[in-house]
Amino acid sequence: MTTPTVLSLGNMLVEVMRVELDQPLDRPGTFVGPFPSGDTPIYIDAVARLGCSAGFIGAVGDDDFGRCLLERFRRDGVDFSCGRVLADHTTGVAFVAYFRDGSRRFLYHWRHAAAGQLSPEYVDPAYVGGARWLHVTGCNLAVAEGPRQACYRALDLVSPKARVSFDPNIRPEVLTVEQVRALCAPAIARADVILPSLGEAAMLTGAASDEEGCRQWAAQGKTVVLKQGPRGCRIFQGEVDLCVPGLAVEEVDPTGAGDCFCGGFTVATLEGLDLAAAGRFANAVGALAVTQKGPMEGAPTRAEVEALLRRG
């Protein structure tokens, strides 16, 4: 079995969103979609679109939404040979509403859908063991026992020579902070690269600030990339503390930008770029991701990233 360079696993969803701002989900209104989605599917699709060999482990239903996701993977070159199509489950769905204050409301059909059936038996030792990079997220550790144990198994089976990245992507709204920390601890321990959003480093380490939390992880030998949205990112490695400014674009839909950013940082690191160049490349990928409606629609090609970087 040939393993792609980069692997990820987890929640496969389609996203259906309100057309207009300030349309809550508890009353009739107009939607647009479906758009392929899910945090790790967005990540792996971005990796593939940037020209890197990519594979994904997950599940969809034998239905139209599942075909929507698999067609996107096929088009962009994501290997799904270890994924599954389940005849007795429907494909996961996220319904999304956007508001003028910048907030979003998500309603998920996931835990009992095909995505929630991911289990350790999906994780083939030869497939995972041949990868050079594995990406996992806290979201998939929190949803249900099956996906959580699948992620832990992948972490156990990936080669010691491979790099592991971890995006916390988890909030303590339905779990206590202590529960979140316990779920994430195995991934943080194995991770070479941690990519928190604002608030997550402080929450997971117990530090007084994200900066202090990032420095704690960096002191353990990890590369830590603090995602800061339009402001870019801040990278901690050893004694290095590097701010990499963002790139200006017109925002249409911010969903998935952080996942695309992680994909960009993965590809840049695998290609040997230094920290500053890798951060700038990832910033460009994340910036372009917000320019289209739909969480995967803005995932850029290599040519689009290079064009944005030339414009500055």
C-alpha positions as a printed NumPy array, in Angstrom:
array([[  0.   ,   0.   ,   0.   ],
       [  1.353,   3.394,  -1.037],
       [  0.867,   6.043,   1.626],
       [  0.506,   9.729,   0.728],
       [  2.988,  12.16 ,   2.273],
       [  0.385,  13.894,   4.489],
       [ -2.522,  12.19 ,   6.246],
       [ -5.414,  13.373,   8.326],
       [ -8.628,  11.86 ,   9.63 ],
       [-11.946,  12.866,  11.13 ],
       [-15.238,  14.575,  10.476],
       [-16.569,  14.624,   6.911],
       [-19.421,  17.124,   6.603],
       [-21.204,  19.277,   4.109],
       [-22.073,  22.825,   5.099],
       [-25.387,  24.537,   4.384],
       [-25.412,  28.238,   5.212],
       [-27.764,  31.181,   5.418],
       [-27.639,  33.44 ,   2.374],
       [-28.023,  36.69 ,   4.312],
       [-26.592,  38.012,   7.572],
       [-28.589,  37.969,  10.801],
       [-30.857,  35.076,   9.797],
       [-30.973,  32.793,  12.852],
       [-31.446,  29.065,  12.483],
       [-34.632,  28.872,  14.553],
       [-36.896,  30.418,  11.917],
       [-37.626,  29.871,   8.195],
       [-35.191,  31.377,   5.731],
       [-33.042,  30.775,   2.68 ],
       [-29.94 ,  28.589,   2.591],
       [-27.149,  27.976,   0.088],
       [-25.077,  24.813,  -0.257],
       [-24.116,  22.052,   0.192],
       [-20.402,  22.857,   0.392],
       [-17.792,  20.192,   1.292],
       [-16.582,  20.838,   4.846],
       [-15.158,  19.467,   8.107],
       [-12.01 ,  20.831,   9.744],
       [ -9.637,  18.035,   8.748],
       [-11.17 ,  17.539,   5.272],
       [-10.626,  21.271,   4.626],
       [ -7.036,  20.907,   5.816],
       [ -6.229,  17.899,   3.644],
       [ -7.912,  19.375,   0.574],
       [ -5.783,  22.514,   0.974],
       [ -2.648,  20.351,   1.184],
       [ -3.614,  18.541,  -2.02 ],
       [ -4.451,  21.748,  -3.898],
       [ -0.996,  23.053,  -3.012],
       [  0.507,  20.082,  -4.838],
       [  1.417,  17.762,  -1.96 ],
       [  0.447,  14.078,  -1.826],
       [ -2.483,  13.815,   0.605],
       [ -4.767,  11.142,   2.058],
       [ -7.77 ,  11.063,   4.386],
       [ -9.443,   8.54 ,   6.698],
       [-13.135,   9.103,   7.412],
       [-16.675,   8.126,   6.467],
       [-19.577,   9.459,   4.425],
       [-23.037,   8.105,   3.743],
       [-24.056,   6.515,   0.458],
       [-25.989,   9.63 ,  -0.507],
       [-25.803,  12.864,  -2.471],
       [-23.925,  14.76 ,   0.248],
       [-21.358,  11.981,   0.49 ],
       [-20.839,  12.114,  -3.263],
       [-20.385,  15.888,  -2.987],
       [-17.467,  15.376,  -0.58 ],
       [-15.897,  12.489,  -2.476],
       [-16.082,  14.326,  -5.782],
       [-14.166,  17.23 ,  -4.223],
       [-11.503,  14.839,  -2.954],
       [-11.315,  13.148,  -6.363],
       [-11.019,  16.464,  -8.182],
       [ -8.255,  17.76 ,  -5.929],
       [ -6.344,  14.479,  -5.655],
       [ -7.003,  13.43 ,  -2.032],
       [ -6.569,   9.673,  -1.566],
       [ -9.583,   8.055,   0.148],
       [ -8.561,   4.417,  -0.167],
       [ -8.801,   3.89 ,   3.614],
       [-12.069,   5.81 ,   3.964],
       [-15.534,   4.28 ,   3.912],
       [-18.951,   4.845,   2.382],
       [-21.612,   3.646,   4.832],
       [-24.942,   2.503,   3.421],
       [-26.709,   2.648,   6.789],
       [-25.74 ,   6.213,   7.783],
       [-26.288,   9.608,   6.205],
       [-23.491,  12.098,   5.593],
       [-22.848,  14.696,   8.301],
       [-24.217,  18.227,   7.875],
       [-23.439,  21.582,   9.497],
       [-25.98 ,  24.398,   9.222],
       [-24.437,  27.851,   9.64 ],
       [-25.758,  31.368,  10.244],
       [-23.619,  34.532,  10.121],
       [-24.233,  37.77 ,  12.029],
       [-23.144,  41.375,  11.531],
       [-21.098,  41.373,  14.724],
       [-18.852,  38.694,  13.203],
       [-20.273,  35.808,  15.21 ],
       [-21.474,  32.52 ,  13.731],
       [-23.985,  29.908,  14.819],
       [-23.41 ,  26.235,  13.909],
       [-25.935,  23.412,  14.163],
       [-24.288,  20.021,  13.584],
       [-25.646,  16.656,  12.462],
       [-22.465,  14.685,  12.976],
       [-22.19 ,  12.445,  16.028],
       [-24.851,   9.991,  14.798],
       [-24.089,  10.466,  11.109],
       [-21.475,   8.615,   9.058],
       [-18.729,  10.956,  10.302],
       [-19.342,   9.9  ,  13.888],
       [-18.836,   6.209,  13.035],
       [-15.083,   6.644,  12.502],
       [-13.366,   4.087,  14.723],
       [ -9.87 ,   2.67 ,  15.348],
       [-10.453,  -0.185,  12.884],
       [-10.414,   2.353,  10.038],
       [ -6.789,   3.211,  10.848],
       [ -4.585,   0.836,   8.852],
       [ -1.085,   0.442,  10.364],
       [  0.701,   0.226,   7.015],
       [ -1.131,   3.249,   5.617],
       [ -0.497,   5.491,   8.616],
       [  2.978,   4.149,   9.257],
       [  4.171,   5.225,   5.823],
       [  3.187,   8.882,   6.152],
       [  5.653,  11.718,   6.667],
       [  3.108,  14.006,   8.346],
       [ -0.079,  13.406,  10.376],
       [ -2.528,  16.163,  11.287],
       [ -5.138,  15.799,  14.058],
       [ -7.536,  18.227,  15.72 ],
       [ -9.209,  18.603,  19.073],
       [-12.611,  18.773,  17.427],
       [-12.329,  15.108,  16.46 ],
       [-11.146,  14.164,  19.947],
       [-14.247,  15.679,  21.517],
       [-17.16 ,  14.527,  19.364],
       [-17.426,  10.835,  20.318],
       [-15.43 ,   7.867,  21.587],
       [-14.953,   6.22 ,  18.167],
       [-13.333,   9.195,  16.403],
       [-11.29 ,   9.962,  19.531],
       [ -9.837,   6.455,  19.681],
       [ -9.201,   6.5  ,  15.912],
       [ -7.099,   9.638,  16.359],
       [ -5.21 ,   8.14 ,  19.289],
       [ -4.521,   4.984,  17.248],
       [ -3.173,   7.063,  14.372],
       [ -0.893,   8.892,  16.8  ],
       [  0.387,   5.548,  18.069],
       [  0.952,   4.087,  14.59 ],
       [  2.56 ,   7.014,  12.8  ],
       [  6.303,   6.604,  12.305],
       [  8.57 ,   8.151,  14.949],
       [ 10.316,   9.862,  12.036],
       [  7.069,  11.483,  10.858],
       [  5.958,  14.893,  12.029],
       [  2.634,  15.401,  13.802],
       [  0.694,  18.652,  13.842],
       [ -2.134,  19.394,  16.238],
       [ -4.778,  22.092,  15.875],
       [ -6.72 ,  22.304,  19.172],
       [ -9.859,  23.665,  17.438],
       [-11.902,  22.987,  20.534],
       [-13.886,  25.125,  22.922],
       [-15.034,  24.291,  26.472],
       [-18.695,  25.188,  25.873],
       [-19.894,  21.596,  26.305],
       [-16.862,  20.227,  28.168],
       [-14.992,  21.482,  31.191],
       [-11.507,  22.89 ,  30.725],
       [-10.162,  19.874,  32.617],
       [-11.918,  17.503,  30.198],
       [-10.581,  19.401,  27.199],
       [ -7.035,  19.254,  28.557],
       [ -7.317,  15.509,  29.219],
       [ -8.626,  14.787,  25.712],
       [ -5.888,  16.835,  24.059],
       [ -2.973,  15.684,  26.217],
       [ -1.953,  12.637,  24.108],
       [ -1.986,  14.701,  20.902],
       [ -0.021,  17.553,  22.474],
       [  2.557,  15.11 ,  23.854],
       [  3.214,  13.616,  20.397],
       [  2.879,  16.814,  18.364],
       [  5.915,  18.428,  16.765],
       [  3.83 ,  21.409,  15.623],
       [  0.924,  22.956,  17.568],
       [ -1.306,  25.509,  15.829],
       [ -3.617,  27.138,  18.4  ],
       [ -6.113,  29.898,  17.777],
       [ -6.44 ,  32.813,  20.169],
       [ -7.324,  31.676,  23.679],
       [ -6.427,  28.027,  23.186],
       [ -2.795,  28.027,  24.337],
       [ -3.721,  29.706,  27.61 ],
       [ -6.659,  27.349,  28.147],
       [ -4.71 ,  24.167,  27.45 ],
       [ -1.597,  25.058,  29.445],
       [ -3.181,  27.022,  32.28 ],
       [ -0.881,  29.932,  31.471],
       [ -1.884,  33.534,  32.087],
       [ -1.72 ,  34.348,  28.361],
       [ -1.449,  32.687,  24.98 ],
       [  2.1  ,  33.969,  24.638],
       [  3.139,  32.318,  27.91 ],
       [  1.402,  29.087,  26.931],
       [  3.093,  29.056,  23.529],
       [  6.47 ,  29.602,  25.167],
       [  5.824,  26.658,  27.506],
       [  5.261,  24.386,  24.518],
       [  8.25 ,  25.832,  22.66 ],
       [ 10.442,  25.087,  25.683],
       [  9.421,  21.437,  25.253],
       [ 10.917,  21.429,  21.743],
       [  7.731,  22.072,  19.807],
       [  7.109,  24.562,  17.013],
       [  4.071,  26.625,  18.016],
       [  2.164,  28.717,  15.497],
       [ -0.381,  31.066,  17.078],
       [ -3.058,  31.871,  14.482],
       [ -4.163,  35.497,  14.702],
       [ -6.638,  35.825,  11.819],
       [ -6.139,  38.894,   9.63 ],
       [ -3.127,  39.92 ,  11.772],
       [ -1.21 ,  36.864,  10.573],
       [  0.59 ,  34.531,  12.956],
       [  3.193,  34.416,  15.687],
       [  5.702,  31.555,  15.699],
       [  7.523,  30.218,  18.756],
       [ 10.416,  27.762,  18.463],
       [ 13.033,  27.456,  21.18 ],
       [ 14.001,  31.048,  21.99 ],
       [ 12.519,  32.33 ,  18.715],
       [  9.41 ,  34.542,  18.933],
       [  8.532,  35.653,  15.411],
       [  5.584,  37.794,  14.287],
       [  4.568,  37.267,  10.65 ],
       [  2.03 ,  39.881,   9.472],
       [ -1.086,  38.92 ,   7.535],
       [ -1.983,  39.808,   3.96 ],
       [ -4.906,  42.066,   3.1  ],
       [ -7.816,  40.52 ,   1.178],
       [-11.565,  41.093,   0.954],
       [-13.274,  38.679,   3.344],
       [-16.349,  36.797,   2.12 ],
       [-16.484,  33.735,   4.394],
       [-14.001,  33.072,   7.229],
       [-14.999,  29.448,   7.848],
       [-12.136,  27.072,   7.105],
       [ -9.421,  29.727,   6.907],
       [ -7.574,  28.359,   9.94 ],
       [ -7.669,  24.829,   8.532],
       [ -6.298,  26.051,   5.202],
       [ -3.605,  27.977,   7.093],
       [ -2.549,  24.742,   8.809],
       [ -2.369,  23.027,   5.433],
       [ -0.183,  25.807,   4.092],
       [  2.18 ,  25.614,   7.051],
       [  2.461,  21.849,   6.615],
       [  3.374,  22.096,   2.934],
       [  5.831,  24.95 ,   3.493],
       [  7.572,  23.062,   6.311],
       [  7.832,  19.855,   4.289],
       [  9.423,  21.869,   1.497],
       [ 12.093,  23.175,   3.861],
       [ 11.07 ,  26.831,   4.122],
       [ 12.392,  28.683,   7.15 ],
       [  9.968,  29.802,   9.858],
       [  9.38 ,  33.285,   8.472],
       [  8.79 ,  32.034,   4.934],
       [  6.571,  29.181,   6.147],
       [  4.496,  31.614,   8.209],
       [  4.116,  33.983,   5.283],
       [  3.141,  31.138,   2.95 ],
       [  0.549,  29.883,   5.466],
       [ -0.792,  33.42 ,   5.929],
       [ -1.322,  33.665,   2.175],
       [ -3.167,  30.334,   2.07 ],
       [ -5.393,  31.359,   4.979],
       [ -6.061,  34.784,   3.483],
       [ -7.141,  33.399,   0.123],
       [ -9.411,  30.911,   1.885],
       [-11.718,  33.709,   3.102],
       [-12.298,  35.173,  -0.366],
       [-14.958,  32.65 ,  -1.446],
       [-18.245,  31.526,   0.095],
       [-17.919,  27.967,   1.351],
       [-15.243,  26.537,   3.665],
       [-13.272,  24.708,   0.942],
       [-14.077,  26.954,  -1.999],
       [-11.274,  29.422,  -1.316],
       [ -8.556,  26.801,  -0.747],
       [ -5.945,  28.138,  -3.175],
       [ -3.671,  26.595,  -5.74 ],
       [  0.089,  27.092,  -5.57 ],
       [ -0.098,  29.657,  -8.373],
       [ -2.699,  31.716,  -6.489],
       [ -0.593,  31.706,  -3.316],
       [  2.517,  32.793,  -5.197],
       [  0.597,  35.576,  -6.923],
       [ -0.656,  36.939,  -3.589],
       [  2.834,  36.752,  -2.091],
       [  4.242,  38.73 ,  -5.027],
       [  1.592,  41.417,  -4.511],
       [  2.451,  41.52 ,  -0.825]])
